Structure formats: C-alpha cells, structure tokens
Amino acid sequence: MKNLIVKSIFVLIIAASLTGCGENETKEIYCGTEMSAFQAMELKKTGDAGYKFSDDDKKLAADVIEKLNEMYDGKYKFNLGFIERDSEKISLYVIVPDDKEVMEKVSCFLLQNDFEGRLPKTRNLLFYTESYDKLLIGIKSKK
C-alpha cells in the first residue's frame, strides 16, 4: 500500500511538471508573439459577445482596410472586425487569404504601424480565412 501511495504521488508530480512545461514559452512570429490556442479561444470568446462600433472605430477600420488593399493593389480582399478596444489595448479579427507570406506582411504592418496614434501599443490579432471558417493564427504584440 505504501508503495502504491509513493508511486501515485510520483506520477502526480510528473504530470504536474509536464503540464507546466512550455507554459511560459513564447514563439516570436510575424513581428509579434504567437498566441497559445487557449489565448486565441479566450479572445474569440470575448469577440463572440459582439462589439459596438463607434464612428472613430468605423473610420479606423476603413483606413486600415484601405492601406491593406493598397499594399496588394487590390489583389486580395481584406476585412477587419473589432473584438475589443480601449486606450491600452485593441484586439482585431483580420480576414486574409490563407497565405503565410500575406499573413506575415499584414501582421507586421498592423503590429508596427500605429495609424497616427490611433492604435494602442498592445495589439491582438486573430487571422481568419475569407470564408471565416478557419482560424489561421493568433498573434499578439511583443511585450
């Protein structure tokens, strides 16, 4: 019985340590840091509650979409939705083609351009395909 208890405790310790492995690892990608699946799903859940656009939000979204279209001379159809926005943070849905090079260029553009101070420093991006049926990647600004 004592052996069984010791083995059970040992297994629990190993399971706990394996669960914690990689928890703090961050993967830099596309000029930002890749979100974990949990972070992306939590952000999506926040977005499912809906977002009430102000006139400033609508203007910002239109300006961003216009710049993205200019970057690719209208070759692709881009779209943008707000998940949340305040003075500290903005989280966006970004609709792009399923193309890694396009996602990288768009991500770097959105993470490095502040649109004359209209984008807060902390940014979260959820990339979706045009049909909105596939979450491609979640990227957040580097801390």
Backbone hydrogen bonds in HBPLUS format (Angstrom, degrees):
<---DONOR---> <-ACCEPTOR-->    atom                        ^
c    i                          cat <-CA-CA->   ^        H-A-AA   ^      H-
h    n   atom  resd res      DA  || num        DHA   H-A  angle D-A-AA Bond
n    s   type  num  typ     dist DA aas  dist angle  dist       angle   num
A0005-ILE N   A0001-MET O   3.04 MM   4  6.38 153.4  2.12 150.0 156.5     1
A0006-VAL N   A0002-LYS O   3.01 MM   4  6.27 164.3  2.04 152.5 156.5     2
A0007-LYS N   A0003-ASN O   2.89 MM   4  6.06 161.9  1.92 149.8 155.0     3
A0008-SER N   A0004-LEU O   2.90 MM   4  6.04 154.9  1.96 142.8 150.1     4
A0009-ILE N   A0005-ILE O   2.97 MM   4  6.20 161.6  2.00 152.5 156.7     5
A0010-PHE N   A0006-VAL O   2.96 MM   4  6.14 157.9  2.00 147.1 153.6     6
A0011-VAL N   A0007-LYS O   2.89 MM   4  6.13 160.2  1.93 151.7 156.4     7
A0012-LEU N   A0008-SER O   2.97 MM   4  6.20 158.2  2.02 148.7 154.6     8
A0013-ILE N   A0009-ILE O   2.95 MM   4  6.19 154.8  2.02 150.1 156.6     9
A0014-ILE N   A0010-PHE O   3.01 MM   4  6.29 161.6  2.05 151.1 155.9    10
A0015-ALA N   A0011-VAL O   2.88 MM   4  6.08 162.9  1.91 151.0 156.2    11
A0016-ALA N   A0012-LEU O   2.90 MM   4  6.04 158.6  1.95 146.3 152.3    12
A0017-SER N   A0013-ILE O   2.97 MM   4  6.16 156.8  2.02 147.1 153.4    13
A0018-LEU N   A0014-ILE O   2.91 MM   4  6.11 155.8  1.96 151.6 158.3    14
A0019-THR N   A0015-ALA O   2.96 MM   4  6.10 152.2  2.04 145.1 152.7    15
A0020-GLY N   A0016-ALA O   3.18 MM   4  6.37 148.6  2.28 141.1 148.4    16
A0021-CYS N   A0017-SER O   3.15 MM   4  6.29 125.7  2.46 135.9 149.0    17
A0021-CYS N   A0018-LEU O   3.26 MM   3  5.11 139.3  2.44  92.9 104.1    18
A0023-GLU N   A0020-GLY O   3.15 MM   3  5.45 162.2  2.18 129.1 130.0    19
A0025-GLU N   A0022-GLY O   3.18 MM   3  4.93 152.4  2.25  96.2 104.6    20
A0034-GLU N   A0027-LYS O   2.82 MM   7  5.57 171.6  1.83 165.8 165.0    21
A0029-ILE N   A0032-GLY O   2.87 MM   3  5.40 149.9  1.96 125.6 135.6    22
A0032-GLY N   A0029-ILE O   2.89 MM   3  5.40 154.4  1.96 119.0 127.5    23
A0033-THR N   A0140-LYS O   2.79 MM 107  5.28 162.2  1.82 156.8 162.7    24
A0140-LYS N   A0033-THR O   2.83 MM 107  5.28 165.1  1.85 151.6 156.3    25
A0035-MET N   A0138-GLY O   2.75 MM 103  5.08 176.6  1.75 137.2 137.5    26
A0040-ALA N   A0036-SER O   2.99 MM   4  6.28 165.2  2.01 156.6 160.3    27
A0041-MET N   A0037-ALA O   2.94 MM   4  6.11 158.9  1.99 148.8 154.5    28
A0042-GLU N   A0038-PHE O   2.92 MM   4  6.11 154.3  1.98 150.2 157.4    29
A0043-LEU N   A0039-GLN O   2.96 MM   4  6.16 155.8  2.02 147.7 154.3    30
A0044-LYS N   A0040-ALA O   2.89 MM   4  6.10 156.2  1.95 145.9 152.9    31
A0045-LYS N   A0041-MET O   2.88 MM   4  6.04 153.7  1.95 141.9 149.3    32
A0046-THR N   A0042-GLU O   3.01 MM   4  6.31 149.7  2.10 141.7 149.5    33
A0047-GLY N   A0043-LEU O   2.97 MM   4  6.31 153.6  2.04 146.5 153.8    34
A0048-ASP N   A0044-LYS O   2.88 MM   4  6.18 136.3  2.07 146.2 158.9    35
A0049-ALA N   A0046-THR O   3.24 MM   3  5.71 153.5  2.31 107.4 114.9    36
A0050-GLY N   A0047-GLY O   2.95 MM   3  5.48 161.0  1.99 114.8 121.1    37
A0058-LYS N   A0054-SER O   3.04 MM   4  6.36 160.0  2.08 150.5 155.2    38
A0059-LYS N   A0055-ASP O   3.02 MM   4  6.25 155.9  2.08 146.6 153.0    39
A0060-LEU N   A0056-ASP O   2.89 MM   4  6.09 161.6  1.92 149.7 154.9    40
A0061-ALA N   A0057-ASP O   2.88 MM   4  6.07 169.2  1.89 155.8 158.6    41
A0062-ALA N   A0058-LYS O   3.00 MM   4  6.14 160.0  2.04 143.4 149.2    42
A0063-ASP N   A0059-LYS O   2.90 MM   4  6.12 155.9  1.96 148.6 155.4    43
A0064-VAL N   A0060-LEU O   2.90 MM   4  6.15 160.0  1.94 155.4 160.6    44
A0065-ILE N   A0061-ALA O   2.95 MM   4  6.13 170.7  1.96 154.4 157.0    45
A0066-GLU N   A0062-ALA O   2.92 MM   4  6.03 156.1  1.98 144.2 151.3    46
A0067-LYS N   A0063-ASP O   3.03 MM   4  6.27 159.1  2.07 146.7 151.5    47
A0068-LEU N   A0064-VAL O   2.94 MM   4  6.23 158.5  1.99 153.9 160.2    48
A0069-ASN N   A0065-ILE O   2.90 MM   4  6.11 161.1  1.94 151.7 156.9    49
A0070-GLU N   A0066-GLU O   2.94 MM   4  6.19 152.5  2.01 146.1 154.0    50
A0071-MET N   A0067-LYS O   2.96 MM   4  6.21 148.3  2.06 144.9 153.2    51
A0072-TYR N   A0069-ASN O   3.23 MM   3  5.39 133.6  2.46  98.7 110.2    52
A0074-GLY N   A0069-ASN O   2.89 MM   5  4.87 158.8  1.94 142.9 144.2    53
A0073-ASP N   A0070-GLU O   3.25 MM   3  4.83 171.4  2.25 100.3 102.5    54
A0075-LYS N   A0072-TYR O   2.83 MM   3  5.47 164.4  1.85 126.2 131.6    55
A0079-ASN N   A0095-ILE O   3.31 MM  16  4.89 147.9  2.42 127.5 131.3    56
A0095-ILE N   A0079-ASN O   2.87 MM  16  4.89 172.8  1.87 139.7 141.8    57
A0081-GLY N   A0093-TYR O   2.94 MM  12  4.81 156.6  2.00 136.0 138.9    58
A0093-TYR N   A0081-GLY O   2.70 MM  12  4.81 162.7  1.72 140.1 146.3    59
A0083-ILE N   A0091-SER O   2.81 MM   8  5.20 170.2  1.82 147.3 143.8    60
A0084-GLU N   A0091-SER O   3.44 MM   7  5.21 158.8  2.49 127.0 129.3    61
A0091-SER N   A0084-GLU O   2.86 MM   7  5.21 161.1  1.89 155.5 152.9    62
A0086-ASP N   A0089-LYS O   2.87 MM   3  5.51 152.7  1.95 161.1 168.1    63
A0090-ILE N   A0122-THR O   3.02 MM  32  6.50 147.8  2.12 149.2 158.7    64
A0124-ASN N   A0090-ILE O   2.91 MM  34  6.35 149.4  2.00 150.2 158.0    65
A0092-LEU N   A0124-ASN O   2.85 MM  32  6.22 159.2  1.89 154.0 158.1    66
A0126-LEU N   A0092-LEU O   2.88 MM  34  6.24 160.5  1.91 163.0 169.5    67
A0094-VAL N   A0126-LEU O   2.81 MM  32  5.95 162.4  1.84 157.2 155.1    68
A0128-TYR N   A0094-VAL O   2.87 MM  34  6.11 162.0  1.91 151.7 155.5    69
A0096-VAL N   A0128-TYR O   2.95 MM  32  6.24 164.2  1.97 176.3 173.4    70
A0099-ASP N   A0097-PRO O   2.79 MM   2  5.49 129.9  2.04 110.5  94.5    71
A0103-MET N   A0099-ASP O   2.93 MM   4  6.23 167.7  1.95 161.1 164.9    72
A0104-GLU N   A0100-LYS O   2.89 MM   4  6.05 157.8  1.94 148.0 154.0    73
A0105-LYS N   A0101-GLU O   3.03 MM   4  6.21 167.3  2.05 146.7 150.0    74
A0106-VAL N   A0102-VAL O   2.88 MM   4  6.02 167.9  1.89 158.8 162.3    75
A0107-SER N   A0103-MET O   2.80 MM   4  5.80 160.1  1.84 145.8 152.5    76
A0108-CYS N   A0104-GLU O   2.90 MM   4  6.04 171.2  1.91 154.0 156.5    77
A0109-PHE N   A0105-LYS O   2.99 MM   4  6.10 156.8  2.04 141.8 148.8    78
A0110-LEU N   A0106-VAL O   2.89 MM   4  6.12 164.8  1.92 154.1 157.5    79
A0111-LEU N   A0107-SER O   2.84 MM   4  5.98 149.6  1.94 153.2 162.1    80
A0112-GLN N   A0108-CYS O   2.95 MM   4  5.83 136.3  2.15 143.1 152.3    81
A0113-ASN N   A0109-PHE O   3.02 MM   4  5.76 137.6  2.20 144.8 151.9    82
A0118-ARG N   A0114-ASP O   2.94 MM   4  6.07 114.5  2.38 148.9 166.0    83
A0119-LEU N   A0114-ASP O   3.01 MM   5  4.86 154.4  2.08 140.9 138.8    84
A0118-ARG N   A0115-PHE O   2.99 MM   3  5.34 156.7  2.05 111.1 118.6    85
A0141-SER N   A0123-ARG O   2.81 MM  18  5.27 145.4  1.93 157.0 161.7    86
A0125-LEU N   A0139-ILE O   2.69 MM  14  5.16 161.1  1.73 164.6 170.1    87
A0139-ILE N   A0125-LEU O   2.84 MM  14  5.16 161.4  1.87 151.6 157.8    88
A0127-PHE N   A0137-ILE O   2.89 MM  10  5.40 175.1  1.89 171.5 170.2    89
A0136-LEU N   A0127-PHE O   2.67 MM   9  5.34 154.7  1.73 149.0 156.3    90
A0129-THR N   A0134-LYS O   3.16 MM   5  5.68 144.1  2.29 146.5 157.2    91
A0132-TYR N   A0129-THR O   2.78 MM   3  5.05 154.6  1.85 112.1 120.0    92
